[in-house]
Amino acid sequence: MKAFRTLLKLAQRDLETLRRALSEQIAREAEIAQRIAGHEQTVRAEQALAQRDYESGRAYGGYAVAAIQVRKALEAERALIGQEIERLRGLIAEAHVEARKFERLIELEEQREKAKREKHENAELDEFATMRAARASAVSRQ
């Protein structure tokens, strides 16, 4: 039974490690979303400036190409993070199942121990009752 408790602690530790990794990935995903929103805002500001100023309008073409590349890179990073989040969620689900298995094994072992104790107590009580009945029988014969 001690082995089950050790295995349960290990499973819970692994589960907690996975949860922390998931929260880190979710934070990274939120950061990327903010960076994308900031990038979009910058692109809109550059578009407005290019519409007002001739020189800015001429330079905007080069900026637009670079902005598209940055956007693609951010989206690719976001997709990778999304895949990692899904992978971690799957691992967390598996870790939950494993931890629950150990919890259930511990519960079953405790139930077996309790049943064994109760059986032993009942056997002692039966033996005591038998001895008492034998004494009562012996005393009544005398």
DAJO-V166309 format. One record per residue. PSI is psi in whole degrees, 0 to 359 (999 if undefined). OMEGA is omega in whole degrees, -180 to 180 (999 if undefined). D_CENTER is the distance of its C-alpha to the mean C-alpha in Angstrom with 1 decimal. Layout:
<<PSI/OMEGA/D_CENTER> <PSI/OMEGA/D_CENTER>>
//
This chain:
<<326/179/24.7> <325/179/24.0> <321/179/22.5> <320/180/20.0> <321/178/19.0> <315/179/18.7> <323/177/16.5> <317/179/14.3> <318/178/14.2> <317/179/13.4> <319/179/10.5> <323/178/9.1> <316/178/10.1> <319/179/8.5> <317/180/5.0> <321/177/6.2> <317/179/7.8> <321/178/5.4> <318/178/4.3> <317/179/8.1> <320/178/9.0> <316/-179/7.7> <325/177/9.6> <318/180/12.4> <322/178/12.8> <321/177/13.0> <319/177/15.6> <320/179/17.4> <318/178/17.6> <321/179/19.1> <317/178/21.4> <320/179/22.6> <320/178/23.3> <320/178/25.4> <320/179/27.1> <315/180/28.0> <318/177/29.3> <320/179/31.3> <316/179/32.6> <320/180/33.7> <319/179/35.5> <318/179/37.3> <317/178/38.4> <320/179/39.8> <319/178/41.6> <323/177/43.1> <317/180/44.2> <318/179/45.9> <321/-180/47.6> <329/179/48.7> <332/-178/50.3> <326/-172/52.3> <131/-178/53.4> <313/-179/55.2> <319/178/54.1> <324/178/50.5> <321/179/50.8> <323/-178/52.1> <343/-175/49.2> <328/-180/46.6> <312/179/46.7> <320/179/45.4> <320/-178/42.8> <320/179/41.6> <314/179/41.1> <322/-180/39.1> <322/178/37.1> <320/178/36.2> <319/178/35.0> <317/180/32.8> <316/179/31.4> <319/179/30.7> <317/179/29.0> <318/179/26.8> <321/178/25.9> <318/178/25.2> <319/178/22.9> <319/179/21.1> <318/178/20.9> <318/179/19.4> <319/178/16.7> <319/178/16.0> <319/179/15.9> <321/178/13.5> <315/179/11.1> <320/178/11.6> <316/180/11.2> <322/178/7.8> <321/176/6.8> <317/179/8.7> <323/179/7.4> <319/178/3.8> <316/178/6.5> <319/-180/8.6> <323/176/6.9> <315/-180/6.8> <315/-179/10.4> <316/179/11.4> <320/180/10.6> <324/177/12.4> <314/-180/15.2> <322/177/15.9> <317/-179/16.0> <319/178/18.4> <321/178/20.4> <316/178/20.9> <315/180/22.0> <318/179/24.4> <319/178/25.8> <320/178/26.4> <319/178/28.1> <317/179/30.2> <318/179/31.2> <315/179/32.2> <321/179/34.2> <316/177/35.8> <315/180/36.8> <320/179/38.2> <318/179/40.1> <316/178/41.6> <317/179/42.5> <321/178/44.2> <319/177/46.1> <318/179/47.3> <319/178/48.4> <318/179/50.2> <317/179/51.9> <316/179/52.9> <321/178/54.2> <315/179/56.1> <320/180/57.6> <317/179/58.6> <321/179/60.2> <319/178/62.1> <316/-180/63.4> <321/179/64.4> <319/180/66.2> <321/-179/67.9> <321/-180/69.0> <335/178/70.4> <335/-177/72.4> <999/999/74.1>>
//
